[in-house]
Amino acid sequence: MRLFRSEEEVTEGELVDLTTLAELARRWYGNRLDPDWRPRTLAESQAILDSVGLTGEFWRLD
C-alpha cells in the first residue's frame, strides 16, 4: 500500500479510499484472534473484496 497526495501521483495499481480500506481490513482481519479461526477459502476471500466494492480484473483472486 502506498499513500498519495493526489490521484495524479498514481502510475499503477488501483485507487482505494481510506473508508473502503478500513472496512476491508475489518472484514479481512477481524476474526484472526478467534479461537476457531481457520484460513478462508479463495471464494470467501473474493467475497470479502466484492462486499466492499473492490471488483474488476485487478481485484480478481483466481
Secondary structure, DSSP 8 states (H G I E B T S, - for coil): ----SSGGG--SS----HHHHHHHHHHHHTTTTSTT-----HHHHHHHHHHTT--SGGG---
